[in-house]
Amino acid sequence: MALSYKARRRWSLVILLIWLPFYVIVAATVMTAIPRLPMLIELLIYLVLGVAWVIPFKFIFKGVGKEDPDA
């Protein structure tokens, strides 16, 4: 079932305002709980975590910045 343009816009707001701050807090907590790693490995982990949150939501964000195609 495909989401309408309005539904995708609303879900993208929910994701950005609720899910993303929650994800950042969890990722930072996990990274502080593990022992200190070498700087380059830690940077790589932060880069992967910074991109990984959007992969499951890619279909929601696709085309949201454009005008409504149904209008």
Distance bins in CASP14 RR format, pairs under 12 A and 6 or more apart:
PFRMAT RR
TARGET T0000
AUTHOR 0000-0000-0000
RMODE 2
METHOD distances of the structure
MODEL  1
1 7 0 0 0 0 0 1 0 0 0 0 0
1 59 0 0 0 0 0 1 0 0 0 0 0
2 8 0 0 0 0 1 0 0 0 0 0 0
2 59 0 0 0 0 1 0 0 0 0 0 0
2 60 0 0 0 0 0 1 0 0 0 0 0
2 62 0 0 0 0 0 1 0 0 0 0 0
2 69 0 0 0 0 0 1 0 0 0 0 0
2 70 0 0 0 0 0 1 0 0 0 0 0
3 9 0 0 0 0 1 0 0 0 0 0 0
3 10 0 0 0 0 1 0 0 0 0 0 0
3 11 1 0 0 1 0 0 0 0 0 0 0
3 12 0 0 0 0 0 1 0 0 0 0 0
3 57 0 0 0 0 0 1 0 0 0 0 0
3 59 0 0 0 0 1 0 0 0 0 0 0
3 60 1 0 0 1 0 0 0 0 0 0 0
3 61 0 0 0 0 0 1 0 0 0 0 0
3 62 0 0 0 0 0 1 0 0 0 0 0
3 63 0 0 0 0 0 1 0 0 0 0 0
3 64 0 0 0 0 0 1 0 0 0 0 0
4 10 0 0 0 0 1 0 0 0 0 0 0
4 11 0 0 0 0 0 1 0 0 0 0 0
4 60 0 0 0 0 0 1 0 0 0 0 0
4 64 0 0 0 0 0 1 0 0 0 0 0
4 68 0 0 0 0 1 0 0 0 0 0 0
4 69 0 0 0 0 1 0 0 0 0 0 0
4 70 1 0 0 1 0 0 0 0 0 0 0
4 71 0 0 0 0 0 1 0 0 0 0 0
5 11 0 0 0 0 0 1 0 0 0 0 0
5 12 0 0 0 0 0 1 0 0 0 0 0
5 60 0 0 0 0 0 1 0 0 0 0 0
5 62 0 0 0 0 0 1 0 0 0 0 0
5 63 0 0 0 0 1 0 0 0 0 0 0
5 64 1 0 0 1 0 0 0 0 0 0 0
5 65 0 0 0 0 1 0 0 0 0 0 0
5 66 0 0 0 0 1 0 0 0 0 0 0
5 67 0 0 0 0 1 0 0 0 0 0 0
5 68 1 0 1 0 0 0 0 0 0 0 0
5 69 1 0 0 1 0 0 0 0 0 0 0
5 70 1 0 0 1 0 0 0 0 0 0 0
5 71 0 0 0 0 1 0 0 0 0 0 0
6 12 0 0 0 0 0 1 0 0 0 0 0
6 13 0 0 0 0 0 1 0 0 0 0 0
6 64 0 0 0 0 0 1 0 0 0 0 0
6 68 1 0 0 1 0 0 0 0 0 0 0
6 69 0 0 0 0 0 1 0 0 0 0 0
6 70 0 0 0 0 1 0 0 0 0 0 0
6 71 0 0 0 0 0 1 0 0 0 0 0
7 13 0 0 0 0 0 1 0 0 0 0 0
7 14 0 0 0 0 0 1 0 0 0 0 0
7 59 0 0 0 0 0 1 0 0 0 0 0
7 60 0 0 0 0 1 0 0 0 0 0 0
7 64 0 0 0 0 0 1 0 0 0 0 0
7 68 0 0 0 0 0 1 0 0 0 0 0
7 70 0 0 0 0 0 1 0 0 0 0 0
8 14 0 0 0 0 0 1 0 0 0 0 0
8 15 0 0 0 0 0 1 0 0 0 0 0
8 57 0 0 0 0 1 0 0 0 0 0 0
8 58 0 0 0 0 0 1 0 0 0 0 0
8 59 0 0 0 0 1 0 0 0 0 0 0
8 60 1 0 1 0 0 0 0 0 0 0 0
8 61 1 0 0 1 0 0 0 0 0 0 0
8 62 1 0 0 1 0 0 0 0 0 0 0
8 63 1 0 0 1 0 0 0 0 0 0 0
8 64 1 0 1 0 0 0 0 0 0 0 0
8 65 0 0 0 0 1 0 0 0 0 0 0
8 66 0 0 0 0 0 1 0 0 0 0 0
8 68 0 0 0 0 0 1 0 0 0 0 0
8 69 0 0 0 0 0 1 0 0 0 0 0
8 70 0 0 0 0 0 1 0 0 0 0 0
9 15 0 0 0 0 0 1 0 0 0 0 0
9 16 0 0 0 0 0 1 0 0 0 0 0
9 60 0 0 0 0 1 0 0 0 0 0 0
9 61 0 0 0 0 1 0 0 0 0 0 0
9 62 0 0 0 0 0 1 0 0 0 0 0
9 63 0 0 0 0 1 0 0 0 0 0 0
9 64 1 0 1 0 0 0 0 0 0 0 0
9 65 0 0 0 0 1 0 0 0 0 0 0
9 66 0 0 0 0 0 1 0 0 0 0 0
9 67 0 0 0 0 0 1 0 0 0 0 0
9 68 0 0 0 0 1 0 0 0 0 0 0
10 16 0 0 0 0 0 1 0 0 0 0 0
10 17 0 0 0 0 0 1 0 0 0 0 0
10 18 0 0 0 0 0 1 0 0 0 0 0
10 60 0 0 0 0 1 0 0 0 0 0 0
10 64 0 0 0 0 1 0 0 0 0 0 0
11 17 0 0 0 0 0 1 0 0 0 0 0
11 18 0 0 0 0 0 1 0 0 0 0 0
11 19 0 0 0 0 1 0 0 0 0 0 0
11 56 0 0 0 0 0 1 0 0 0 0 0
11 57 0 0 0 0 1 0 0 0 0 0 0
11 59 0 0 0 0 1 0 0 0 0 0 0
11 60 1 0 1 0 0 0 0 0 0 0 0
11 61 0 0 0 0 1 0 0 0 0 0 0
11 62 0 0 0 0 0 1 0 0 0 0 0
11 64 0 0 0 0 1 0 0 0 0 0 0
12 18 0 0 0 0 0 1 0 0 0 0 0
12 19 0 0 0 0 0 1 0 0 0 0 0
12 20 0 0 0 0 0 1 0 0 0 0 0
12 54 0 0 0 0 0 1 0 0 0 0 0
12 57 1 0 0 1 0 0 0 0 0 0 0
12 58 0 0 0 0 0 1 0 0 0 0 0
12 59 0 0 0 0 0 1 0 0 0 0 0
12 60 1 0 1 0 0 0 0 0 0 0 0
12 61 1 0 1 0 0 0 0 0 0 0 0
12 62 0 0 0 0 1 0 0 0 0 0 0
12 63 0 0 0 0 1 0 0 0 0 0 0
12 64 1 0 1 0 0 0 0 0 0 0 0
12 65 0 0 0 0 1 0 0 0 0 0 0
13 19 0 0 0 0 0 1 0 0 0 0 0
13 20 0 0 0 0 0 1 0 0 0 0 0
13 57 0 0 0 0 0 1 0 0 0 0 0
13 60 0 0 0 0 0 1 0 0 0 0 0
13 61 0 0 0 0 0 1 0 0 0 0 0
13 64 0 0 0 0 1 0 0 0 0 0 0
14 20 0 0 0 0 1 0 0 0 0 0 0
14 21 0 0 0 0 0 1 0 0 0 0 0
14 22 0 0 0 0 0 1 0 0 0 0 0
14 57 0 0 0 0 0 1 0 0 0 0 0
14 60 0 0 0 0 1 0 0 0 0 0 0
15 21 0 0 0 0 0 1 0 0 0 0 0
15 22 0 0 0 0 0 1 0 0 0 0 0
15 23 0 0 0 0 1 0 0 0 0 0 0
15 53 0 0 0 0 1 0 0 0 0 0 0
15 54 0 0 0 0 1 0 0 0 0 0 0
15 56 0 0 0 0 1 0 0 0 0 0 0
15 57 1 0 1 0 0 0 0 0 0 0 0
15 58 0 0 0 0 0 1 0 0 0 0 0
15 59 0 0 0 0 0 1 0 0 0 0 0
15 60 1 0 0 1 0 0 0 0 0 0 0
15 61 0 0 0 0 1 0 0 0 0 0 0
15 64 0 0 0 0 0 1 0 0 0 0 0
16 22 0 0 0 0 0 1 0 0 0 0 0
16 23 0 0 0 0 0 1 0 0 0 0 0
16 24 0 0 0 0 0 1 0 0 0 0 0
16 53 0 0 0 0 0 1 0 0 0 0 0
16 54 0 0 0 0 0 1 0 0 0 0 0
16 57 0 0 0 0 1 0 0 0 0 0 0
16 60 0 0 0 0 0 1 0 0 0 0 0
16 61 0 0 0 0 1 0 0 0 0 0 0
16 64 0 0 0 0 0 1 0 0 0 0 0
17 23 0 0 0 0 0 1 0 0 0 0 0
18 24 0 0 0 0 0 1 0 0 0 0 0
18 25 0 0 0 0 0 1 0 0 0 0 0
19 25 0 0 0 0 0 1 0 0 0 0 0
19 26 0 0 0 0 0 1 0 0 0 0 0
19 27 0 0 0 0 0 1 0 0 0 0 0
19 53 1 0 0 1 0 0 0 0 0 0 0
19 54 0 0 0 0 0 1 0 0 0 0 0
19 56 0 0 0 0 1 0 0 0 0 0 0
19 57 0 0 0 0 1 0 0 0 0 0 0
19 60 0 0 0 0 0 1 0 0 0 0 0
20 26 0 0 0 0 0 1 0 0 0 0 0
20 27 0 0 0 0 0 1 0 0 0 0 0
20 49 0 0 0 0 0 1 0 0 0 0 0
20 50 0 0 0 0 1 0 0 0 0 0 0
20 52 0 0 0 0 0 1 0 0 0 0 0
20 53 1 0 0 1 0 0 0 0 0 0 0
20 54 0 0 0 0 1 0 0 0 0 0 0
20 57 0 0 0 0 1 0 0 0 0 0 0
20 61 0 0 0 0 0 1 0 0 0 0 0
21 27 0 0 0 0 0 1 0 0 0 0 0
21 28 0 0 0 0 0 1 0 0 0 0 0
21 53 0 0 0 0 0 1 0 0 0 0 0
22 28 0 0 0 0 0 1 0 0 0 0 0
22 29 0 0 0 0 0 1 0 0 0 0 0
22 53 0 0 0 0 1 0 0 0 0 0 0
23 29 0 0 0 0 0 1 0 0 0 0 0
23 30 0 0 0 0 0 1 0 0 0 0 0
23 49 0 0 0 0 1 0 0 0 0 0 0
23 50 0 0 0 0 1 0 0 0 0 0 0
23 51 0 0 0 0 0 1 0 0 0 0 0
23 52 0 0 0 0 1 0 0 0 0 0 0
23 53 1 0 1 0 0 0 0 0 0 0 0
23 54 0 0 0 0 1 0 0 0 0 0 0
23 55 0 0 0 0 0 1 0 0 0 0 0
23 56 0 0 0 0 0 1 0 0 0 0 0
23 57 0 0 0 0 0 1 0 0 0 0 0
24 30 0 0 0 0 0 1 0 0 0 0 0
24 31 0 0 0 0 0 1 0 0 0 0 0
24 46 0 0 0 0 0 1 0 0 0 0 0
24 49 0 0 0 0 1 0 0 0 0 0 0
24 50 0 0 0 0 1 0 0 0 0 0 0
24 52 0 0 0 0 0 1 0 0 0 0 0
24 53 0 0 0 0 1 0 0 0 0 0 0
25 31 0 0 0 0 0 1 0 0 0 0 0
25 32 0 0 0 0 0 1 0 0 0 0 0
25 49 0 0 0 0 0 1 0 0 0 0 0
25 53 0 0 0 0 0 1 0 0 0 0 0
26 32 0 0 0 0 0 1 0 0 0 0 0
26 33 0 0 0 0 0 1 0 0 0 0 0
26 49 0 0 0 0 1 0 0 0 0 0 0
26 52 0 0 0 0 0 1 0 0 0 0 0
26 53 0 0 0 0 1 0 0 0 0 0 0
27 33 0 0 0 0 0 1 0 0 0 0 0
27 34 0 0 0 0 0 1 0 0 0 0 0
27 45 0 0 0 0 1 0 0 0 0 0 0
27 46 0 0 0 0 1 0 0 0 0 0 0
27 47 0 0 0 0 0 1 0 0 0 0 0
27 48 0 0 0 0 1 0 0 0 0 0 0
27 49 1 0 1 0 0 0 0 0 0 0 0
27 50 1 0 0 1 0 0 0 0 0 0 0
27 51 0 0 0 0 0 1 0 0 0 0 0
27 52 0 0 0 0 1 0 0 0 0 0 0
27 53 0 0 0 0 1 0 0 0 0 0 0
28 34 0 0 0 0 0 1 0 0 0 0 0
28 45 0 0 0 0 0 1 0 0 0 0 0
28 46 0 0 0 0 1 0 0 0 0 0 0
28 49 0 0 0 0 1 0 0 0 0 0 0
28 50 0 0 0 0 0 1 0 0 0 0 0
29 49 0 0 0 0 0 1 0 0 0 0 0
30 45 0 0 0 0 1 0 0 0 0 0 0
30 46 0 0 0 0 0 1 0 0 0 0 0
30 49 0 0 0 0 1 0 0 0 0 0 0
31 37 0 0 0 0 1 0 0 0 0 0 0
31 41 0 0 0 0 0 1 0 0 0 0 0
31 42 1 0 0 1 0 0 0 0 0 0 0
31 43 0 0 0 0 0 1 0 0 0 0 0
31 44 0 0 0 0 0 1 0 0 0 0 0
31 45 1 0 0 1 0 0 0 0 0 0 0
31 46 1 0 0 1 0 0 0 0 0 0 0
31 48 0 0 0 0 0 1 0 0 0 0 0
31 49 1 0 0 1 0 0 0 0 0 0 0
31 50 0 0 0 0 0 1 0 0 0 0 0
32 42 0 0 0 0 0 1 0 0 0 0 0
32 46 0 0 0 0 0 1 0 0 0 0 0
34 41 0 0 0 0 0 1 0 0 0 0 0
34 42 0 0 0 0 1 0 0 0 0 0 0
34 45 0 0 0 0 1 0 0 0 0 0 0
35 41 0 0 0 0 0 1 0 0 0 0 0
35 42 0 0 0 0 0 1 0 0 0 0 0
36 42 1 0 0 1 0 0 0 0 0 0 0
36 45 0 0 0 0 0 1 0 0 0 0 0
37 43 0 0 0 0 1 0 0 0 0 0 0
37 44 0 0 0 0 1 0 0 0 0 0 0
37 45 1 0 0 1 0 0 0 0 0 0 0
37 46 0 0 0 0 0 1 0 0 0 0 0
38 44 0 0 0 0 1 0 0 0 0 0 0
38 45 0 0 0 0 0 1 0 0 0 0 0
39 45 0 0 0 0 0 1 0 0 0 0 0
39 46 0 0 0 0 0 1 0 0 0 0 0
40 46 0 0 0 0 0 1 0 0 0 0 0
40 47 0 0 0 0 0 1 0 0 0 0 0
41 47 0 0 0 0 0 1 0 0 0 0 0
41 48 0 0 0 0 0 1 0 0 0 0 0
42 48 0 0 0 0 0 1 0 0 0 0 0
42 49 0 0 0 0 0 1 0 0 0 0 0
43 49 0 0 0 0 0 1 0 0 0 0 0
43 50 0 0 0 0 0 1 0 0 0 0 0
44 50 0 0 0 0 0 1 0 0 0 0 0
44 51 0 0 0 0 0 1 0 0 0 0 0
45 51 0 0 0 0 0 1 0 0 0 0 0
45 52 0 0 0 0 0 1 0 0 0 0 0
46 52 0 0 0 0 0 1 0 0 0 0 0
48 54 0 0 0 0 0 1 0 0 0 0 0
48 55 0 0 0 0 0 1 0 0 0 0 0
49 55 0 0 0 0 0 1 0 0 0 0 0
51 57 0 0 0 0 0 1 0 0 0 0 0
51 58 0 0 0 0 0 1 0 0 0 0 0
52 58 0 0 0 0 0 1 0 0 0 0 0
53 61 0 0 0 0 0 1 0 0 0 0 0
54 60 0 0 0 0 1 0 0 0 0 0 0
54 61 1 0 0 1 0 0 0 0 0 0 0
54 62 0 0 0 0 0 1 0 0 0 0 0
55 61 0 0 0 0 0 1 0 0 0 0 0
57 64 0 0 0 0 0 1 0 0 0 0 0
58 64 0 0 0 0 0 1 0 0 0 0 0
62 69 0 0 0 0 0 1 0 0 0 0 0
63 69 0 0 0 0 1 0 0 0 0 0 0
END
